[in-house]
Amino acid sequence: MLRKVAERVLVVIFGLLIAILLAETAVRLLYIHLPMGLQIALRDVKVVPFSDSHLAPPSLWQADTDYQTIVRPGAIDSLQAGSPSVTFHVTSYAWWGGRVGFRSPQPQDGNVQAVALGDSFTFCFTELSDCWVTLVSQRTGLPISNLGQPVTGSTSHARLYDDFVAKPDLKLAQPRLVLWEFYGNDFNDDYGLAALDGTARTPPLAQSAPPPASGAIAKWLRENSALYVIAGSLLRGKQAGVDEFVDPDQVALDGLDLWFGQSYIRDAFDLSQPRNLEGVGLSEQAILWTRARVEKNGGNFVVLVFPAKEEVYRPLTEPVMGKAAVDAIAAPRLSLLEFCAAQKLNCLDLLPILSPWADDRQQIYYPTDPHLNALGNHVIAEAIGDFLQRRGLLGFTF
């Protein structure tokens, strides 16, 4: 009797193990077809347990107390995932033996002649050949070094300029042109860096979602079991770093596929929040400080103001999100343009450049990612090159 019971138990256990194995395999095979929230949650799960390959390529960028986020140097044609639906290759170079990796190599003569500073919109979530920095360099004939770093704000960009370009201790020739990219979450990122290094005045928001379980076993399961990650996602509900990056709204029209309205964009752009307002002052201070350094050395300082997808496609997004929501996303861009006018900065607003393409139902942003795709990068590169020529900012010899 006991033997038969034991045999049945073993059969059940064996069946469960087979079912689990099949389910783990099915999740991995169907990964790219899963809902975006699950794709993000599962990105660190290994394709095969005990291997080094993950469902999404491991990110080259990591948190840093000096710059908020830095790219690791030394990567060679590394496949990166800006989001589960967007992949591209990155080669990263160290400058002056530093710990930050850039998409442009250190100049052979040691002098930076022109530079682009910014976040992921300057780093570009595209192949390097399709990045606007590369295209503007080709269009104008200027050797523009791309120092973009994902998940950074204006304070970080000013520090990167000071540490890797100005470098008074090396007595380098200073760049004659600095392109400074601004995106609406820069205010939020500037506050984030201040919170990270302990200088923020505004208390951080309380974390609403419970953190995942810690410990060696839990960590192993998160890396090797897709079912464990899915179960944890269902039990915990909303997860920080996952749900906030999932677009809830979609418009599909005339071949255009547009997802938008993620809560991260709404929160990071919201100028009614004290932390973002603190970031406004930090951004403005960083811009003025860098402009003064550049112009003191005879260079030209240009601010490129990038709009959000929701604002560029306003005729499609506003009927879904509402005018107030899109206006709130537009607020940081408008705030920066007012600052540009008050401080007499050379600023280019890219919204009027991109909007006609959006009105024509052209896919200039990725469908499920907030970044410009290759076409969008080509569109703004042409406009930036024309702007530099019209303003006489190319009238010097390199």
C-alpha positions in Angstrom: 0.0 0.0 0.0 2.7 2.5 1.0 4.7 1.5 -2.0 1.8 2.4 -4.3 1.3 5.7 -2.6 5.0 6.5 -2.9 4.9 5.6 -6.6 1.9 7.9 -7.2 3.6 10.7 -5.3 6.8 10.2 -7.4 4.7 10.2 -10.6 3.0 13.5 -9.5 6.3 15.1 -8.6 7.8 14.0 -11.9 4.8 15.4 -13.7 5.1 18.7 -11.9 8.8 18.9 -12.7 8.1 18.3 -16.4 5.3 20.9 -16.4 7.5 23.4 -14.7 10.3 22.7 -17.2 7.9 23.1 -20.2 6.5 26.3 -18.7 10.0 27.8 -18.1 10.9 26.9 -21.7 7.6 28.3 -23.1 8.1 31.7 -21.3 11.6 32.0 -22.7 10.5 31.1 -26.3 7.6 33.6 -26.1 9.5 36.3 -24.4 9.3 38.9 -27.1 5.5 38.3 -27.4 4.7 38.8 -23.7 3.2 42.0 -22.4 5.7 44.8 -22.0 5.5 44.7 -18.2 6.5 41.0 -18.1 9.3 41.6 -20.6 10.8 44.3 -18.4 10.4 42.1 -15.3 12.0 39.1 -17.0 14.9 40.9 -18.6 17.5 39.6 -16.2 16.4 36.0 -16.4 18.9 33.7 -18.0 18.1 32.0 -21.3 19.4 28.8 -19.9 20.1 28.4 -16.1 23.7 28.6 -15.1 24.6 30.3 -18.4 25.8 33.9 -19.0 23.1 34.8 -21.5 20.0 36.7 -20.4 16.6 37.3 -22.1 17.6 40.9 -22.5 21.3 41.9 -23.0 22.9 43.0 -19.6 23.1 46.8 -19.5 26.4 48.6 -19.9 25.2 51.5 -17.7 25.3 51.5 -13.9 24.5 53.9 -11.1 27.2 56.3 -10.1 27.3 58.9 -7.2 29.2 61.5 -9.3 27.3 61.3 -12.5 24.1 59.4 -11.6 24.7 56.8 -14.3 27.8 55.9 -16.3 28.5 53.5 -19.2 31.2 51.0 -18.5 34.2 51.5 -20.9 35.8 48.8 -22.9 32.7 47.3 -24.6 33.2 46.2 -28.2 30.1 45.9 -30.3 28.1 44.9 -27.3 24.4 44.3 -27.9 22.3 46.6 -25.7 18.6 46.8 -25.0 17.3 50.3 -24.4 14.0 48.7 -23.7 12.8 45.1 -24.5 11.8 46.2 -28.0 14.8 48.3 -28.9 18.3 46.9 -29.3 21.5 48.3 -30.8 25.3 47.8 -30.5 27.7 49.8 -28.4 31.4 50.2 -28.4 32.5 52.3 -25.4 35.8 54.1 -24.9 37.5 55.4 -21.7 38.9 58.9 -21.8 42.1 59.8 -19.9 42.0 56.5 -18.1 38.7 57.3 -16.5 35.9 55.0 -15.4 33.2 56.4 -17.8 32.7 54.9 -21.3 31.8 57.1 -24.2 30.6 56.2 -27.7 33.3 58.4 -29.2 37.0 57.6 -28.7 39.4 59.9 -27.0 40.8 62.4 -29.6 44.1 61.2 -30.9 45.7 64.6 -30.4 44.2 64.9 -26.9 42.0 67.9 -27.7 38.2 67.9 -28.0 37.3 70.2 -30.9 33.5 69.9 -30.6 31.4 67.9 -28.1 27.8 66.8 -27.6 26.6 66.4 -24.0 23.3 64.9 -22.9 21.4 61.8 -21.8 20.2 58.8 -23.7 18.9 61.1 -26.5 22.5 62.1 -27.1 24.0 58.6 -26.4 21.3 57.5 -28.9 19.3 54.2 -28.7 20.3 53.4 -32.2 23.3 52.1 -34.0 26.1 54.8 -33.9 25.8 55.4 -37.6 22.2 56.5 -37.1 22.8 58.8 -34.1 22.2 62.5 -34.7 25.6 63.4 -33.2 27.3 61.2 -35.9 25.1 62.6 -38.6 25.6 66.2 -37.7 29.3 65.6 -37.6 29.2 64.1 -41.1 26.9 66.9 -42.4 29.0 69.8 -41.0 32.5 68.2 -41.2 33.0 68.9 -37.5 34.6 66.2 -35.4 31.9 66.1 -32.7 32.7 63.8 -29.7 29.6 62.1 -28.3 29.8 62.2 -24.5 26.1 61.3 -23.9 25.3 59.1 -20.9 21.9 57.4 -20.4 19.8 58.4 -17.3 21.6 61.7 -16.6 20.6 65.3 -16.1 22.2 68.7 -16.5 24.3 68.6 -13.4 25.9 65.3 -14.6 26.5 66.8 -18.1 28.3 69.8 -16.5 30.5 67.5 -14.4 31.3 65.4 -17.4 32.3 68.5 -19.3 34.5 69.7 -16.5 36.1 66.3 -15.8 36.7 65.1 -19.4 36.7 68.2 -21.6 37.8 71.3 -19.7 40.4 69.5 -17.5 42.4 72.5 -16.7 45.2 70.4 -15.2 46.0 69.0 -18.7 45.9 72.4 -20.3 43.9 71.1 -23.3 42.7 73.3 -26.1 39.0 74.0 -25.4 36.2 73.0 -27.8 34.9 75.7 -30.1 31.4 74.2 -30.1 29.4 72.5 -27.3 26.0 71.0 -28.1 24.0 70.6 -24.9 20.9 68.3 -25.2 17.9 68.9 -22.9 15.0 66.5 -22.4 12.0 67.0 -20.1 13.2 64.5 -17.4 16.5 66.4 -16.9 15.0 68.3 -14.0 13.9 65.0 -12.3 17.4 63.5 -13.0 19.1 66.5 -11.5 17.1 66.0 -8.4 17.9 62.3 -8.5 21.6 62.9 -8.6 21.3 65.4 -5.7 19.4 62.7 -3.7 22.1 60.2 -4.6 25.0 62.3 -3.4 23.1 63.6 -0.3 22.7 67.3 -1.4 19.0 67.3 -2.2 16.7 69.5 -0.1 13.4 67.8 -1.0 12.6 64.5 0.7 12.3 61.6 -1.8 8.9 60.0 -2.5 8.1 56.9 -0.5 8.4 53.7 -2.4 4.8 52.3 -2.9 5.8 48.8 -4.1 7.4 46.3 -1.8 11.0 45.4 -2.7 11.7 41.9 -4.0 12.9 39.3 -1.6 16.6 39.4 -0.8 19.0 36.6 -0.1 21.1 34.2 -2.2 18.3 31.8 -3.0 15.9 34.6 -4.1 18.6 36.2 -6.2 19.4 32.9 -7.9 15.7 32.3 -8.6 15.3 35.8 -10.1 18.1 35.1 -12.5 17.2 31.5 -13.4 13.4 31.0 -13.0 11.0 32.9 -15.2 8.1 31.4 -13.3 9.5 32.7 -10.0 9.7 36.2 -11.4 6.2 36.1 -12.9 4.8 34.8 -9.6 6.6 37.5 -7.7 5.3 40.1 -10.1 1.7 38.9 -9.6 2.0 38.8 -5.8 3.7 42.1 -5.3 1.4 44.0 -7.8 2.9 47.2 -9.1 6.7 47.1 -9.2 9.1 50.0 -9.1 11.2 50.0 -12.2 8.7 47.9 -14.2 5.1 49.2 -14.4 6.2 52.9 -14.5 7.9 52.2 -17.9 4.9 50.5 -19.5 2.9 52.6 -21.9 -0.9 52.1 -21.1 -2.2 53.8 -24.3 -1.9 53.0 -28.0 -2.9 54.5 -31.3 -2.5 52.5 -34.5 -3.3 54.5 -37.6 -2.1 54.6 -41.2 0.9 52.3 -40.5 1.9 54.2 -37.4 2.1 52.2 -34.1 2.3 54.5 -31.1 2.3 53.6 -27.4 2.5 56.4 -24.9 1.5 57.7 -21.5 3.8 55.8 -19.2 3.7 56.9 -15.6 7.4 57.5 -15.5 7.1 60.3 -18.1 4.1 61.8 -16.3 5.9 61.9 -13.0 9.4 62.9 -14.2 8.0 65.8 -16.2 5.5 67.0 -13.6 6.6 70.5 -12.5 4.0 70.6 -9.7 6.2 68.1 -7.8 8.7 69.8 -5.4 11.5 67.4 -6.3 11.2 68.3 -10.0 11.1 72.0 -9.1 14.3 71.6 -7.2 15.7 70.1 -10.3 14.8 73.2 -12.3 17.2 75.3 -10.3 19.9 72.7 -10.5 19.6 72.4 -14.3 19.6 76.1 -14.9 22.7 76.5 -12.7 24.5 73.7 -14.6 23.7 75.2 -18.0 24.8 78.7 -17.1 28.0 77.4 -15.5 28.9 75.4 -18.6 28.0 78.2 -21.0 30.3 80.6 -19.1 33.2 78.1 -19.2 32.7 77.5 -23.0 32.3 81.2 -24.0 35.2 82.3 -21.8 37.4 80.1 -24.0 35.9 81.5 -27.2 33.5 78.6 -27.9 29.9 78.5 -28.9 27.3 77.0 -26.6 24.1 75.6 -28.1 21.1 74.1 -26.3 19.0 71.5 -28.2 15.6 71.1 -26.6 14.1 67.6 -27.3 10.3 67.2 -27.0 8.5 64.1 -25.6 6.7 61.7 -27.9 3.4 62.6 -26.3 3.9 66.2 -27.3 5.1 65.6 -30.8 2.1 63.4 -31.6 -0.3 65.7 -29.6 -3.2 65.4 -32.2 -3.2 61.6 -31.5 -2.3 61.5 -27.8 -4.4 64.4 -26.4 -7.8 62.8 -27.3 -6.7 59.8 -25.2 -4.7 61.4 -22.3 -6.5 64.7 -22.2 -5.1 68.2 -22.8 -4.0 68.8 -19.2 -1.9 65.6 -19.2 -0.1 66.6 -22.5 0.3 70.2 -21.3 2.0 68.9 -18.1 4.5 66.8 -20.2 5.2 69.9 -22.3 5.9 72.1 -19.3 9.6 71.3 -18.8 10.4 72.1 -22.5 8.5 75.4 -22.3 10.2 76.2 -19.0 13.6 75.6 -20.6 12.7 77.8 -23.6 11.7 80.6 -21.3 15.0 80.3 -19.6 16.8 80.3 -22.9 15.1 83.6 -23.9 15.8 85.2 -20.5 19.5 84.2 -20.6 19.9 84.9 -24.3 21.1 81.3 -25.0 21.4 79.8 -28.4 18.6 77.3 -28.2 16.9 75.1 -30.8 13.4 73.8 -30.1 13.0 70.5 -32.0 9.2 70.3 -31.6 8.5 72.4 -34.8 11.0 70.1 -36.6 9.4 66.8 -35.6 5.7 67.7 -35.5 5.2 67.9 -39.3 6.6 64.3 -39.6 4.2 63.2 -36.8 1.3 64.9 -38.5 2.2 63.0 -41.6 1.9 59.8 -39.6 5.7 59.0 -39.8 7.2 56.7 -37.2 9.9 58.9 -35.8 9.9 57.4 -32.3 10.0 53.8 -31.4 6.5 52.3 -31.0 7.0 51.2 -27.3 10.0 53.2 -26.3 10.2 57.0 -25.7 13.3 57.5 -27.8 13.7 58.7 -31.4 14.3 55.9 -33.9 16.8 56.1 -36.8 14.4 58.2 -38.9 13.8 60.6 -36.1 17.6 61.0 -35.6 18.1 61.7 -39.3 15.3 64.4 -39.2 16.8 66.3 -36.3 20.4 66.0 -37.5 19.5 67.8 -40.7 17.7 70.5 -38.7 20.6 70.9 -36.2 23.1 71.2 -39.1 21.0 73.9 -40.7 20.5 75.8 -37.4 24.3 75.9 -36.8 24.9 77.2 -40.3 22.1 79.9 -40.1 23.4 81.1 -36.7 27.0 81.3 -38.0 28.2 78.8 -35.5 30.3 77.0 -38.1 32.2 80.0 -39.2 35.5 79.0 -37.5 38.3 76.7 -38.5 39.1 73.4 -36.8 
